[in-house]
Amino acid sequence: MPSLTSKELVINWLKDCRKNNIKKISNTEIAELIGVSKQAVGQWFSTGSVSTVNLLKVAEIFNHPLPLVFDSTWRELDNDVIVENKANIATALNENEVYVPFYQEITLPDDPNRHQVIKKNSNKLHFAKSTLENKNIALGYAAGGFVTGNSMEPVLPNGSTVGIDTSKTTLIDGELFAIDHHDDLRVKILYRIPGGGTRLKSFNSEEHPDEFYSLDESKNITILGRIFYWSVLR
């Protein structure tokens, strides 16, 4: 029998919550208790797409513990990797929750072939403060971003969400960093090479061989920060 996906595991667990729901708690009541819309709760139960912070809140409401398999699926259950936009950024946060800004690559309006990496405040990454504290990351130095393309598969598939510690901008061999490379937002493993150059390594090395840049060429590489977290749902 094939193993279940993360979303299938969530859906099955939510069904168990319903099955053991002695109090007959409705979606409307769940929405009011958590501070989201009734429609959002309905989508959680039908698609399995729900942030871990909200999943923990559902567990508390139903008094139904999360299975241990979730720990290996998301690594840390106190993380919340929902990307909020302007439409839903007004959702109230509890005292242990925080939004952090999001790095995004944009196309310049005067030249569709040119890009720029910026921090956007219209999209933000939702984290638990305790997660950042456990990683010794000051709030002002936490950011988010997306992985694009297949160069970092299978570890970081296209569309993966990453957490970036922007206080860590010094190259450490073998560490995973978010970089601004010629105005392209990239996530790569970095290494120093003799003469002061930089080597960029991808997990998918068959399709994306190592890239070598001289000291002068490395001036076009800006380390945005070290990757301290990633979220993958396939």
C-alpha angles and dihedrals in degrees: 000000000000117000117257121253121240092257092050090052090052093048092050091049092049089051088054088052089055092046092053093040100125092166091052092229111195129218088249091057091047090050092050093048094049098035100242134111124279088239091057091054090049090054091052091057094045102039106023089229103137133133117250092240090056090043089057090050090052089050089053093047093051094035086229115137122230114248118251091243088073089064092061091042096055100017093216121037095197090069121098114197101180112137108219125203134195092278096060105020089105091073107127117252125214121229092270096050132086141173120228125194123261129232112224136176112229132188114239111244094225095050122028090196094061128076138191130200113225139166108247123205094189088071118045137174118236115223138165112248089225090061092056092045091051089054092045091241117149113226093242091057099052121100140156138225146167130250113227128196131013100278093105097044137158092026097040111022123194110292097024115152117230134192115223127204101208092190090071104073100136113104113250116185113253096010124129114243140176109231140186103224114181087331093309119121108229138168114213144151107251132212134176117238127200113280094035098287129136134238119207115204129194127201089227092061095160093067096025112040121198115287119222123201129183124232090265093046090048089067085079090060116084117185107223094185148299119289108242100166141022135182124207127186116168 
